[in-house]
Each structure stands twice: as C-alpha cells, then as structure tokens.
Amino acid sequence: MPIPSIIAVAIGDPANSRLITDMNQLRGVRPYITGLVFYLSEQDYTIGTDYTIDYRECYEGTEDFTGADIAGTNNIIFCMSTPVVRKAVAFTSQVPIVGVFSDYKGEKFNQTNNVCGVTANRIDNAKDYYDKFVDAASNLPAIYILHRPKNTASEQSLANHKKAHPTVKLPELDVTTAAGNDPRQDIQNAINSATNNSGLLVLPVDLFFGAADTINSTAKSKSMPVFWPLSDWVPPGLVGYGVSQYDSGQSMGQQVQYILDNPKNIPPDPYRFTSAGTPRWVASQAAAKVLSFANNKLALQQQNGLLII
C-alpha cells in the first residue's frame, strides 16, 4: 500500500501548488502546513517516508480533492478554511477530513462521520480588532475594512464588529471577485480606492489570506498600515492579533497523527481540540518606521503581550 498522502487545500494561487516530500519544500506554503509538519516530526513522523503532502492552492470555488479517495489508499484531506471543509464534505463521506473552521455544529460537520478539526475563533475575536488596531496605530485619518460580501466569516466578523462598536462607522472595501477567478486585481483596485495613510483592517477570509502578499504590498504603496486577524504575515503590515496559522497547524497535527495511527478513522471526540491556540499580539517595528508611526507607541503595548518583531 502506498504511504498516506495528505491532500492539503487552501484558497490561493494555483501556481503555488506542489507535492511536498521534504521539509526543504515548505517555503511559501501556508503556516498551517509548516505547523503540521513540525508537529509530526516531533512525534517521529518523517515527511517523504511516513506521509507526503499534496499541497493545493485553488481559486475560490475550484477546490480540488481529486485522488483523495483512490481505493487502496489511507489518504487524509486537510482543509485550511470553512469553505474548503464544506467542499470536502460534499466530495466524500469516506476519507477523513481535518479542518479549521468557525462553527463545527453550526455547519453541521458534527453530523458527519469523517470530519474533525479546530477553531481559531477569528469571528468571535472580530469584536476586538478595531480596538487592537487603534491601540497600535492611533490618529489615523480613517480605517477601512477589507470585506468579502456573502462570505460567512467576513459577514459574521463585520456584524460582530458593528455590534461591539455601534457608533464607529468604518468604510468598507468590498472584494466581489466571482468564484473561479484570480482576486488579486480586484483586491488591488479596492485598496487603491482608499485614502493614502489610512488604516486597512483585513477580515478573516481565506481568500484574503491567500492574497496576503498583494494586500501588504498594495497597502505599503499607499502608506497604509495593515491589521491582520492573525499573527502570521505581519511584516510589512503593521500589527496582527489572533491565533497563528502555525499554531493551528500544530493543533490539527494531533488529529492527523491519530488518523495516521488509525487509518480511515477520525478521533472519537472529533472536536476535542477546540482551540487552535492562544491569540497573540504581533507588531512590526520596521513597518512602524516606514509608515512613520512612533515605535514607542508599539513598545508600550509590549507590556500587554505584544511581540515586537
């Protein structure tokens, strides 16, 4: 029997897809994957010998799980967002699925027999994003919200922000790219419509995570500090707050390990590892300097758990 393949799927750039059989091939993949691989290595699982990773980035709506259900294999599907888990559930009821998602019961994943995973609580944390941003970057002329209409995580995060801040009216930059298309030009156009030197608050949407380089570089060209709802990819953005994708990958690794040890079976309590990690503050001094923000403002926050990089 061939060694198990982890079919790892995220929304992003299809050109970044690759077969990973060695730790030296991890450059440029989502931090989820790095966390997963390092967790498994600590449990004496060797990539290329005990498993491989078929890493796939896809445009939204074109998520591809081809080959995951080939007879005679003990493959695992590894999903890096709720929409990808939904697609995987529609694809198979037989192959174990490990995912990161917002609402396990609300999505009815608990009614399946092959889905397990963790949550990073990014939607719940959305009520705090504005305050965290203002703490790190005060006196901004405006703060724009990068929003993906009709995306559950984006809509619910925006609703949580508005509920927590009913008097704070932030302009929204909507990205309405049709499914199956590259969103990067639409993201550039949305950000370019904002006022220079304003702030950009990115909502927790996998499509945005997959376009992190485009978001950071476009915002930098307009001298806009960026707030990310996670603690990965902060430079050249200014600040991030949330559970890192690396930590989430490590938590998901516990479930992957169980499945590797018990082929085709998910853990008996599939949502046991409820939290994917602890939210962290991360800020970039280099970005603060480039964007003319006083470093002492960020340094003051270090006493409250802010990691200056």
Helices and strands as residue ranges (DSSP letters): E 5-11, G 14-16, E 18-20, G 23-25, H 31-42, E 52-58, E 76-79, H 82-91, E 97-100, G 109-111, E 115-118, H 122-136, E 143-147, H 152-164, E 172-174, H 184-192, E 199-202, H 206-209, H 212-221, E 226-228, E 239-242, H 245-261, E 280-283, H 285-290, H 295-301, G 302-304, E 306-308
